[in-house]
Amino acid sequence: MQAKLPPPPPAHPNGVSQEILPPSASLPLPGVYVHVPFCASTCDFCAFYQEEPRREDLDRYLNGIAKELALTVLPGPVDTIFWGGGTPSVLVARDLERLGRTLLDHFGEAPREWTVELAPSSVKADKLKALRDLGVNRLSLGVQSFDPAMLTALGRRHPPAQIYAAIDAIRAAGFENLNIDLIFSIPGQPVKKWLADLAEAVRIAPAHLSTYCLTFEEDTAMWLKLARGQVRPDSQADASLYETTWDFLANAGYHQYEISNYAKPGRECAHNLSTWAMGEWIGLGPSAASQFRGQRYANPSDLQKWLGGIESGKMERVDQVALTPTLLAADALIFGLRLNEGVNLKKLAARFADFDFNKLESLWKNLIEEDLLEQSGAVICLTRAGRLVADRVGVAILEAVEEK
């Protein structure tokens, strides 16, 4: 039987809330997410927090990561590390090495999976060598499209030639575990161009592919185009492209393990799998979120506020909530059902013993009747039709969980 979640953490001796406790032998090791908030330019679709890379800010950021570790994270090994952004590869080689050594000195050893996101325009041989020497063993390249017109439509600054040069450099540096990100449903993108992008990705043969349907996020250039009527979403076309992608990549030998993610055997992203299973992770840097030892919270999405809190010893947390069994069980169901293998209700019931899974039986029955869900013993998973409306299923789960 799963133990109850621990109470809110005690105060840290230096006055900062001690969210991070020593890993317990009975608990899996946590992951670590490091947000590197610097980008040379902002893409039209991107809503992630970012800043222009100024030398003074870069130095303060690197010092801030070291201080945040010292203030909130007791030393000990972690399972995975993921550097996202922003654009981590906008850092020069010596900065990448400094950031990596800060983590290694604190955690004691490299994790089993260490991912770094790269932009094609900022991939350089000396940066790749620095990452390789640190123990980074997985790279994620933000390609988005191989078509120059589609790259322009997304506000991407790299031409196709830089994509190929980056991939050549990555392989020359000895990295075998490479993910490529692609986006479909780009305004003005005919189906044949999306199929051409998929075919080119398959020809390059990365270990992993992530294919995302373009979304219109507030406070982005793409959102403004939507508000002005310059672009229009088409949910039916989106659904068709999802299914086209699933079939194309399956025929090309890529196993779909999550709605938008595909991998060669054994190359699934361990960091994301742990996150979707409601594992624990520690977020470092401005806007980074954490889920650890009974708490979920985020750092402020503001470099100066984040730095000010660290430098004053009074770190600000936003959106902090206690992780109740009900909240975790609901999220484990919602994100677990995004996985093709689905979720095992018996195992979840043992993990979240304080949550009554019986209250969801009528929901499962209704979803099965709608051909959105299928069940085999204790395992439930979305059907092909269900994966197309996964967000709707997630809302239904939340509503059922919240019913008194």
Protein Blocks (a to p, Z undefined) as FASTA:
>chain_A
ZZdddddddddfkopacfbccddfkbccdddddddfbdfbdcfkbcbdcddddfklmmmm
mmmmmmmmmmmmccdddfbdcddedjfklpcfklmmmmmmmmmmmnopacfbdcddddfk
lgcfklmmmmmmnopabdcddfkpacfklmmmnopabdfklmmmmmmmmmmnopabdcdd
ddehiehiafklmmmmmmmmmmnopabdcdddddddehiaklmmmmnopaccdfklmmmm
mmmmmmmmmmnopacfbfkbccdehiacfklmmmmnopacddedehiacdeehiacdddd
bfklmmmmmmnopacdehiacddfklmmmmmmmmmmmpmnlpafklmmmmmmmbcfklmm
mmmmmmmmnopaccehjbccddfklmmmmmmmmmmmmmmmmpZZ
